[in-house]
Amino acid sequence: MSNLTDFLSLNYGELEEKNLAAKEQRLKRVPFDKVKEERLKYLTDEKRIKAVTVMFSDLEGRLHMLDYDKKFLLGAHDNLTFDGSSIRGFTAQKESDLRLHLDWHAFYWTPADYFGEGKVMVFSEVIDKQGGPYIGDIRGILKKYAEEQHAKNDYTLNAANEIEGFLFKGIEAERHYHETASFEYVNTGGYYHSLPGDPLRVFIDRAAEVQRAMGFQNEKDHPEVAPSQFEINYGYGDVVSAADQIQLYKFLCRQVARNMGLTASFLPKPVVGVNGSGMHTNVSVSKGGKNQMWDPNGEEKLSAFGWGFIDRILTSGNDLCLALNASVNAYRRLDPHFEAPNQIIASAVDRGSMVRVPIGNEKSARVEVRSWVRTRIRTWCSTRYSRRLSMVRCRRSRICVLRSVICRTISMTQ
């Protein structure tokens, strides 16, 4: 059958070159219309592409994908509709239709051996029937805010995520957990330790290769503290690119693991008695190419600007935990003895703090925000908000909380 087809299948070097070029366009803020015209021309001229995967995220962070026939997309890219009532937290059935606005800057060429031949990917923003930004599209809200900060203050919001996960034996191990009540490790090596040929090492190497091909600009990868646990680190990007890369990271890791007959899991605490998984988000703000976090004479070599940034995060700490740690399992199962961040404080040394100030220099000074803080959350939710809001089932309530968090923690104008 393959002899009868001629679909796009680029080698990893070509993929990396194309994805880095697209990333550079975003970094240089090439006008959207110019990039759009370039992408549409490319899709028209490249006959070997058969489909375009359009991606968006819901309120709970799930990645949703729609595969559009390329010829259809070229004629209807400005009017791509979908049923919003089928996405949890989006529209009600009586007001279901929403539209997708393609973010042509967020365009990716993908490895054919994991994602199929003749396909490319592009992220999108959700818009309502009136053509305005949809209130439930958090990616769109973040992008709009980042653009406003750059236009108003010349700020570039940067982020890089350190995402931890587990590798378990079997396909869809999480779905089959109820059958065995346990997960089976692929190795017991632990922190920084695995041997060549070890399934975890093979998985990390393959996932890192895919990441590199997709323009992640890898830094390092290694087994984590717990058995069968991994972490693959990559470089800084603008905050919207960083958000997209979180989704792509999890997606590609699951795909690589599935091809090996394994499961990549990003549950916060899948196994009792060992370290859980977290996501440390390294954040900095630059202006005119200069890192605003750095001050060689400041406390911990962090500027007054940086400490003000931290203050806003801690001030909104409870709101952040309510929005991000909405379920009981997100905080009740954490154990401070396994490095779980469980204190709404900032520290340069305490790994249990919500915000850490890592060692840095003028180029790399940053603030590290650690996920899964649990301090006082249960009490605060029950006394300050109704049960419906504390469980974050009301989409409008959650949107209000997230909007408040964005405005209070990122804003540098106060």
N, C-alpha and C positions, 0 to 999 in steps of 0.2 A: 504493500500500500504506500510505503514511503516513496517508492519510485514514481508514483503518480502525483505527488505533491511537491510544491516548491515554496515552503513556508520559511519565514525569517528565523534563522538560528545563528546567532553571533557567538564567537568564542569569548572567553572571559575577559581577555585584554580589550577587545572591541567594546564590550559592554561597559567596562570601567571607564574607558575613554569617553564614551557618549554620556554616561551618567554624570561624570565629573564636569563635562562641558555644560550640561543642564544645570548643575549645582552652581557653577560659576556665574551663569546668567542670573540666577536668583540672588546670589551674593552681590553682584554688581547692580542689581535692581534694573535690569533691562526692562523697558516698558512692556506692560502686559500685552498690548495689541501687537507689538512686534513679535513677541514670543508666540502668541496665538497664531499669527499668520505663518510663522516658520513651521510650527507643529502641523498645521493643517496641510501645508504644502508637502511636508515630509510624508504624512499619511497618504496623501493623494498619489505621490510619486512612487512610494515604496509598495510595489505590488505584492510583495511576499508577506505583508501583514494582513491577517484575516479578521482579527478582533481586537477591541480595546476594552480592557477591564477598568471600569470606573469605580472608585472607592470613596466611601464616606464613613464616619463614625457616629455611633449613637451616644446617648447621654451616659450610658454605663461603660463606654469604652470599647464596645464590640466593633470590629471592622466588618463592614458590609460591602459586597462587591457585586456588580452587574456587568456581565459580558455583552458588549454591543458589537454587532456586525460592523465592520469598519465602514462599509459603504453607507449603511444606515446612519451611523454616527456623523459622517461627513455632511450629510444633508439635514441632520436634526440636532446637532450639537448644542444649539441655543434653546432647545425645548425638550430636554430629557426629563420625563416625568416618572414618578414611582409612587407606590401606595404607602403613604406615611403612616397609616393606621396599623400596618403590619410591623412597624418598628416600635418596640417597647419604649414608651416615654415620649413619642412624637405625637402626631395628630389623632383625634378621635375619628371614628368611622364616618361620621357625617361630614367631616372636613378633611378627607384623607389625602387628596392629591398634593404632592410637593414636587419641586423641580430641582435638578442638579445643575450647578454652574461649574464647568470644568476649570480647574486651576492649572493652566497650561505650564506654569513654572514647575509644578510638582509632577513631572512626567518622567517615567522610568522605563528603561529597557531591562528585560528580565531574562535569566538563564533558562533556555529551552528545556534543559534536562530536569528542571524542577517545576516550571510553571507552564510548559507547553510551547510548541513552536508557533511562530507567527502571531505572537501576542505582545502588547505593551500595556503599561499601567499608567493611570493618571488619577490623582486625588481630585475631589470636587467639594464645593460648598453647597449647602442646602439652602434653597430660597423658597419663599412662600408664593402663593398664587398671584400676589400683587407684584412680584418681582424683587422684593426686598429680602434682606438676610433673615433666615428663619431663626426664631428665638431659641430653639433647642439645639442649634448647630454650634457647639462649643469651639470647634476648630475655626469656624468662620468668625466667631466673636474674638478669639485670640488673634487671628490674622488682622482683623480690622483694628484692634487695639495696638498691635505692633506697628502697623502702618501709620497710625495716628501719632504714636510716640516718635517715630522717625521724622515725620513731617513737622511736628511741633518743636521737638527738642533735639533732633538729630541723633536720637538714641537708637542703637541696634541692640536688641535683646537676644542674648546668646544662651544656649543650653546644650548640655550633653548628658546622656543618661547612662547609668551603670545598671544594667538589667540582669538580675539573677534568675535562674530557673533550675529545674530538676529534669533529669533524663531517666525515664522509667522503662522497664521492659514491656513489650507488647504495644499494639496499636490501640489508641483510644483508652489508655489505662484509667483515665479519670472516669469515663463513662462506665467502666466495668468494676469500679472500686467496690460497689455494693455486693459483688459476687464473692470477693475474697477478703474485704475489709483491710487490705494492705496494698502498698506499692512495692514493687521489686526493683532494687537498685541494679544498675549496670556495672557499677564498680564501688569499691569502698576506700578509694585512695585518699580523699580529703584535700585540703588546701594546697594548691600549687603542685599536687602530686598525681601524676598518671604516667603510665608507661606507653611507649610506642605500640600501636595496635590495640590499645585499650579502647573499648567501644565509646567511652566518654571523650577520649582524645580524638578519635576518628570523627565523631560528631562535631566537636568544636572546630576542628580543622576544616571540615566541609562547610559548616555554617559560616565560618569566617571568610572562606573563599567566596561564597555567595554574597555576603555583606560587602566585601571589597569590590566585587563586580558591579554592585548596585550603587557604588559611590559613597559608601559610608566612611571611608578614610579611617581604617582600623588603627587602633593604638596597641592593644594587647588583649590576649585571651588566656584563660586559665580555669582549672577546676576550682570551685569554691570550698568553703569550710566543711560543709556537710558531704557525706558520701553521695556520689552521683549528681552533684550540683555544679553548675557552670556559670561563667560570666564572660561576655565578649564585649570589650570596650571599644568605642570609636570616638572620633574627634568632634569638636564643637561645630554647631551650625546655628543659623537663626532659629528663633524659638518655634516657628511653625514647621520648619524642616525637621527639627528635633522631635516634635510631636508626631510627624509623619513617620519618622524612622522608628519610633517606639512600636507603631503598628506593624511596620514592615519587618522589624526584628523578630517579633513574636510569630508573625506569619511564616517567615522563611525558616525559623528554627523548627516550628511544627512540621513544615513540609519536609525539611531535611530528615528530621527524626522519623517521620512516617515512611519515607523511602528506605530507612534502615530497619523498619519493623519495630520502631520504638515510639515513645511519647515524650514530647517536650512539654513540661507543665510549669505554669507560672502562678500556681496557687501560693498564697502567702505563707502557709504553714501546713504542707501536706503530710509531714511525718513528725510525730511526737518524739521528743528526746534529742533532736538535732536542730541545727540552725534552720530557720525559715528563709524565704526569699524576699528581698526588698528591691526597691528601685531608687537609687540615689541620683538626684538630679543636680548637676553642677550648673550654676547660673552665674552669668556676669553681664554687665552692661557696658557697652563701648560708645564713645562719642568721637567722631572724626578719626576713628581708628585707634583711639586711646582707651585703655581699660580704666573705667571709672572706679573699680573696686580697689585698685592698688595705691598704697601709700607706704613707702619704706619706713616712715617714722610713725605710722599709725599702730594702734594696738593690734597685735598679731599680723602686722603689715597690711592691715585692711583700712581703707579710707573711711572718713566720716560718712561719705555717700554709701559705702558698703554696710556700715553699721546701721545706718538709717534703713537700708533695704531689709536687713535682718529684723529690725524692730517691727517693721510692717508685717513680716511673715509671722512673727511670734504673736503680734496683736491679733492676727486673724487665725491663729493656730487652731482654735476650737472649730471655727467655720471650715477650715481646710479638712480637719478630721471628720467632720460631719458629712462633707461632700464626698471625700475620698474613701472613708472607712465606714460606709453606711451600714453594712451588715454586722451582726454580732461576731461572726467568725473573723472579721477583718481586724479586730482588736483584742477580743477576749482570749484568743488562743496564743497570744504572744507571750514570750518568756524573756524577761530582761537579762537572764543569765546567758542567752544566746545572741547577744549584741542587738536585740530588738530595740529600735529607737522608741522609748516610752516616756520621754520627758519633754515638755514644751519649753526648752531652753536652747541657748546657743553656746557652743563650746569648741575649743580648738583641740581638745583631747578626749572628751567623753563620747564614746561611740553609742551611748544611749540617748544622745541629745537629738532633738528634731532638726537642728541646724548645726552643721560643722563648718569650721573655717580651716580648710586643708592648707598645707604648706604650699606657697606659691611664689611667683615672681611677677615682674611687671606685665608679662605676657599672659600668665596663667592664673593670676589671683582670681578667686571665685568664692561663691558660697555654695555649700552642698546641702540640699534639702533632702532629708531622709523620710521615706514613706512609712506608714503603719504606726504612727504614734497612737498610744491608747490612753494617756493620762486624762482622767476626769471625764472622758467622753460619755460614759454611760450615765453618770449623774447629770451631766450638763444637758444631754439630750432629753432626759425625762423631766427636768425642771424648767428648761427654757423654751422647749418646743413641744408641740403635741406629738403623740406617737406616730401619726401619719408623716409628719415632717422628719422625725428622727429616723424613720426607716427609709426616708427619701424615696417614697413611692409617688409623690405628687410632682409631676414634671416641672410645673411652674415654680414651686417652692425651691426645687433644686437649682433651677436656672437662676433664681434670685440670689441664692447662696453663692453660686459660682461667679455670678457677675460681681457680687460684693467682694469676693476674694480677689478677683482679677484687679478690680479698681483699687483695693486697699493695699495689696501686696506688691504689685508691679509698678504702680505709679510713682514716678520720681518728681512729680510736679508740686507735691505738697510742701 
